[in-house]
Amino acid sequence: MTPYEKIFENNRRWAEEQLRSDPEYFAKLSVEQRPDFLYIGCSDSRVPANQIMGLAPGDVFVHRNVANLVNNVDLNVMSVISYAVQTLDVKHIIVCGHYGCGGVQAAMQPKDLGILNPWLRNIRDVYRLHKAELDAIPDGERYDRLVELNVTEQCINIIKTAAVQKSFLNRGFPTVHAWVFDMRNGLIKDLKLDFRETLRNIQQVYDLTGSRWD
């Protein structure tokens, strides 16, 4: 059996296991999705959202791209955020990076990376914003810290969106969280983003509601 064929065998066994546990599993799963979480993570194959969060299908709405970026001109991620907030009513938005991220490491290299250049420039911009701090850190630790700073900046980009601002003003959710997954021990690190304080700090420039958020 080839690796490709093995996928279908795995799928059949998984479906059978779900039905043994709950004969109505797929009937209930197919009705609708009402996840509490939107997860924006890296495309890296070693960081599967549901598994590291311990959640089942239907519990988390997932968007992934190289280096977990939230670019305001990326219609894909902007559409995901809008749909998750306005239609699915998610209560939490998570940006989850990971140590050892290839995208972050590539962005730190003085190389022409072709089509990746405009995408990875977003990470280079994060480096520019925090250059003094990063340049004072040894190389290995610098990569890890840039992963954390990149996650935080992407969270700020989410908070800048009209969908998130209006929903939080009118309904009190969603809250945005900054996480990093450590593949060395399998644990998620919460960077403790102060969501309300970040809202207040960016309101003067990025407010799209015309109202006070606090």
C-alpha positions as CSV (number, residue, x, y, z in Angstrom):
1,M,0.0,0.0,0.0
2,T,1.4,3.4,-1.0
3,P,1.4,6.4,1.4
4,Y,-1.3,7.9,-0.7
5,E,-3.5,4.8,-0.5
6,K,-2.8,4.5,3.2
7,I,-4.7,7.8,3.7
8,F,-8.0,6.2,2.6
9,E,-7.4,3.2,4.9
10,N,-6.7,5.5,7.8
11,N,-9.8,7.5,7.0
12,R,-12.0,4.4,6.9
13,R,-10.7,3.3,10.3
14,W,-11.2,6.8,11.8
15,A,-14.8,7.0,10.5
16,E,-15.6,3.6,12.0
17,E,-14.1,4.5,15.3
18,Q,-16.2,7.6,15.5
19,L,-19.4,5.7,14.8
20,R,-18.5,3.1,17.4
21,S,-18.2,5.8,20.0
22,D,-21.3,7.7,18.8
23,P,-23.6,6.3,16.0
24,E,-24.9,9.9,15.5
25,Y,-21.5,11.5,15.2
26,F,-21.5,12.4,11.5
27,A,-25.2,13.2,11.5
28,K,-24.5,15.8,14.2
29,L,-21.3,17.0,12.6
30,S,-22.9,17.7,9.3
31,V,-25.7,19.9,10.7
32,E,-23.7,23.1,11.3
33,Q,-20.4,24.4,12.8
34,R,-20.4,26.7,15.8
35,P,-16.8,26.8,16.9
36,D,-15.7,29.1,19.8
37,F,-12.3,29.5,18.3
38,L,-10.7,30.9,15.2
39,Y,-7.1,29.6,14.9
40,I,-4.7,31.4,12.6
41,G,-1.5,29.3,12.4
42,C,1.5,28.4,10.2
43,S,1.2,26.0,7.3
44,D,4.0,23.9,8.9
45,S,2.9,20.2,8.8
46,R,4.2,19.6,12.3
47,V,1.7,22.0,14.0
48,P,-1.9,20.6,13.5
49,A,-4.3,22.9,15.2
50,N,-7.0,20.5,16.5
51,Q,-4.5,18.0,17.9
52,I,-2.3,20.5,19.8
53,M,-5.4,22.1,21.2
54,G,-7.1,18.8,22.1
55,L,-10.2,19.8,20.2
56,A,-12.5,17.7,17.9
57,P,-13.8,18.5,14.4
58,G,-16.2,21.4,14.6
59,D,-14.6,23.0,17.7
60,V,-12.1,25.3,15.9
61,F,-12.2,27.3,12.6
62,V,-8.7,27.1,11.1
63,H,-6.7,29.3,8.7
64,R,-3.1,28.6,8.0
65,N,-0.4,30.2,5.9
66,V,3.4,30.6,5.8
67,A,4.5,32.1,9.1
68,N,0.9,32.8,10.4
69,L,0.7,36.2,8.8
70,V,-2.4,38.5,8.9
71,N,-1.8,40.9,6.0
72,N,-4.5,43.5,5.4
73,V,-4.3,43.0,1.6
74,D,-4.6,39.2,1.8
75,L,-8.3,38.7,1.0
76,N,-8.1,35.1,2.1
77,V,-7.2,35.8,5.8
78,M,-9.4,38.9,5.8
79,S,-12.4,36.8,4.5
80,V,-11.7,34.1,7.2
81,I,-11.7,36.7,10.0
82,S,-14.9,38.4,8.7
83,Y,-16.7,35.1,8.3
84,A,-15.6,33.7,11.7
85,V,-16.6,36.9,13.5
86,Q,-19.8,37.9,11.7
87,T,-21.3,34.5,10.8
88,L,-19.8,31.9,13.2
89,D,-19.7,34.3,16.2
90,V,-16.4,33.0,17.4
91,K,-15.5,34.1,21.0
92,H,-11.7,33.8,20.7
93,I,-9.2,34.5,17.8
94,I,-5.8,32.9,18.3
95,V,-2.7,33.6,16.3
96,C,-0.3,30.6,16.9
97,G,3.3,30.7,15.8
98,H,5.9,28.1,16.5
99,Y,9.6,28.1,17.4
100,G,11.8,26.9,14.6
101,C,9.5,28.5,12.0
102,G,11.1,28.2,8.6
103,G,9.3,31.4,7.3
104,V,10.8,33.5,10.1
105,Q,14.2,32.0,9.6
106,A,14.0,32.7,5.8
107,A,13.0,36.3,6.4
108,M,16.2,36.8,8.5
109,Q,18.4,35.7,5.6
110,P,19.9,38.3,3.1
111,K,18.7,36.3,0.1
112,D,16.4,36.9,-2.9
113,L,13.6,34.3,-2.3
114,G,11.6,35.1,-5.4
115,I,7.8,34.9,-5.0
116,L,8.3,34.7,-1.2
117,N,9.9,38.1,-1.0
118,P,6.7,40.2,-0.7
119,W,5.2,37.7,1.7
120,L,8.2,37.5,4.0
121,R,8.7,41.2,3.9
122,N,5.9,41.4,6.5
123,I,8.3,39.5,8.9
124,R,11.2,41.8,8.0
125,D,9.0,44.7,8.9
126,V,8.4,43.2,12.3
127,Y,12.2,42.9,12.7
128,R,12.6,46.6,11.7
129,L,10.1,47.6,14.4
130,H,11.9,45.7,17.1
131,K,15.5,45.9,15.7
132,A,17.1,47.3,18.9
133,E,15.7,44.5,21.1
134,L,16.5,41.7,18.6
135,D,20.0,42.8,17.8
136,A,20.9,42.6,21.5
137,I,19.9,38.9,21.6
138,P,22.2,35.9,20.6
139,D,21.3,34.4,17.2
140,G,19.5,31.3,18.4
141,E,17.4,33.1,20.9
142,R,16.8,36.0,18.4
143,Y,14.8,33.6,16.1
144,D,12.6,32.5,19.0
145,R,12.0,36.1,20.0
146,L,11.2,37.2,16.5
147,V,8.6,34.3,16.3
148,E,7.0,35.8,19.5
149,L,7.1,39.4,18.2
150,N,5.7,38.3,14.8
151,V,2.7,36.6,16.5
152,T,2.0,39.7,18.6
153,E,2.1,42.0,15.5
154,Q,-0.3,39.7,13.7
155,C,-2.7,39.9,16.6
156,I,-2.5,43.7,16.4
157,N,-3.3,43.5,12.7
158,I,-6.4,41.5,13.6
159,I,-7.5,44.1,16.2
160,K,-7.2,46.8,13.4
161,T,-10.0,45.1,11.4
162,A,-13.5,46.6,11.4
163,A,-15.1,43.2,11.9
164,V,-13.3,42.6,15.2
165,Q,-13.7,46.2,16.4
166,K,-17.4,46.4,15.8
167,S,-18.1,43.0,17.2
168,F,-16.2,43.7,20.4
169,L,-17.9,47.1,20.8
170,N,-21.4,45.7,20.3
171,R,-21.2,42.2,21.7
172,G,-18.1,42.0,23.9
173,F,-16.3,39.4,21.8
174,P,-14.1,38.1,20.2
175,T,-10.9,38.3,22.3
176,V,-7.6,38.0,20.5
177,H,-4.8,35.8,21.9
178,A,-1.1,35.3,21.0
179,W,0.3,31.8,21.3
180,V,3.6,30.0,20.4
181,F,3.8,26.2,20.0
182,D,7.1,24.7,21.1
183,M,7.8,21.5,19.1
184,R,10.6,20.6,21.5
185,N,8.1,19.8,24.3
186,G,4.7,19.9,22.6
187,L,3.4,22.7,24.8
188,I,1.6,25.9,23.9
189,K,3.0,29.2,25.4
190,D,0.5,32.0,26.0
191,L,2.2,35.3,25.3
192,K,-0.4,37.0,27.5
193,L,-1.5,39.7,25.0
194,D,-3.5,42.4,26.9
195,F,-6.3,42.6,24.4
196,R,-8.2,45.5,26.0
197,E,-5.0,47.6,26.5
198,T,-4.0,46.9,22.8
199,L,-7.5,48.1,21.7
200,R,-7.0,51.3,23.7
201,N,-3.5,51.9,22.4
202,I,-4.4,51.7,18.7
203,Q,-7.7,53.4,18.9
204,Q,-6.5,56.9,18.0
205,V,-5.1,55.8,14.6
206,Y,-6.9,52.6,13.7
207,D,-10.4,53.1,15.1
208,L,-13.1,52.1,12.5
209,T,-16.1,52.5,14.8
210,G,-16.2,56.1,15.8
211,S,-16.9,55.0,19.4
212,R,-15.0,54.4,22.6
213,W,-14.2,50.8,23.2
214,D,-13.9,51.0,27.0
